[in-house]
Amino acid sequence: GDLIATADNIGRICIRRFPVIHDNHFFSVFRGHSAVIANVKFSCDDMWLFSTGAEDSCLFQWRHVIDIVEGGIPSDATEK
């Protein structure tokens, strides 16, 4: 796909378009885990993002949905 997901040590997942070609790029931030996220990985069909918590021992499955915004330009949205 054309997205990259990153995670941090305070429970946030960031999703960005890839490659990033602008300094002021837009990205989405999602929260769910209580603390450190150990791994994030998209499914083979890019319809799902999986995240595992290092401290909360949870496995989250996030659905990837593409919305159409004004002007017919696709905009990525993710929901839990």
Residue pairs with C-beta under 8 A, 6 or more apart in sequence:
1 42
1 46
2 17
2 18
3 15
3 16
3 17
3 18
3 42
3 46
3 64
3 76
4 15
4 16
4 17
4 18
5 13
5 14
5 15
5 40
5 41
5 42
5 49
6 13
6 14
6 16
6 40
7 13
7 14
7 37
7 38
7 39
7 40
7 51
8 14
8 37
9 35
9 36
9 37
10 35
10 36
11 31
11 32
11 33
11 34
11 35
11 36
11 37
11 53
12 29
12 30
12 31
12 37
13 29
13 30
13 31
13 32
13 37
13 40
13 49
13 51
13 62
14 27
14 28
14 29
14 30
15 27
15 28
15 30
15 49
15 76
15 78
16 25
16 26
16 27
17 25
17 26
17 76
28 76
28 77
28 78
30 62
30 78
30 80
32 51
32 58
32 60
32 62
32 80
33 51
33 53
33 56
33 58
33 60
34 53
34 55
34 56
35 53
35 54
35 55
35 56
36 53
36 54
36 55
37 51
37 52
37 53
37 54
38 52
38 53
38 54
39 50
39 51
39 52
40 49
40 50
40 51
41 49
41 50
42 48
42 49
42 50
42 64
43 49
43 50
46 64
47 63
47 64
48 61
48 62
48 63
48 64
49 61
49 62
49 64
49 78
50 59
50 60
50 61
50 62
51 59
51 60
51 62
52 58
52 59
52 60
53 59
53 60
60 80
62 78
62 79
62 80
63 78
63 79
63 80
64 76
64 78
65 76
65 77
65 78
65 79
66 74
66 75
66 76
66 77
67 74
67 75
67 76
67 77
68 74
68 75
69 75
